[in-house]
Amino acid sequence: MLSFTIRRALWEADEPLIRGVREAVFVREQRIPVELEWDDADASATHVLAFAENGEAIGTGRLLPSGHIGHIGHIGRMAVLRAYRGQGVGRALLAALLDAARANGHAEVTLSAQTQVIGFYQRMGFLPVGEVYREAGIPHQRMRLGLSR
């Protein structure tokens, strides 16, 4: 069984670790153009990081507040290094982001799931919304989850 820890990250201090995971997963593995991966939202987002026992950063995700009416957060940039997938890291990252969303007063969260991981998010309670669409050349499904406080 993989032993790992999750902690809230600070963009200013942890940017190199967050970049390392996201570039490995999105830019190198999934071939998403680097200019599509990085945006100005990172500086104001709530980030979480997963660490293996040896201290290696192995996963990350972020929560953005939405500008829409109501208290809606947006989860995104969920990434786990290939060698650590299927061992609970993604579930733990998502749980930490959902806790942060509740703490921020969000009544619901949305995300844009790559179609191959829709089942993962459905098992966590998310429901599909609308039609499948392409983002960065990859099929995605918008999903939402209402949060109890």
Buried (B, 14 or more C-beta within 10 A) or exposed (E): EEEBEBEEBEBEEBBEBBBBBBBBBBBEEBEBEEEEBBEEEBEEBBBBBBBBEEEBBBBBBBBBBBEEEEBBBBBBBBBBBEEBBEBBBBEBBBBBBBBBBBEEEBBBBBBBBBEEBBEBBBEBEBEBEEEEEEEEEBEBBBBBBEBEE
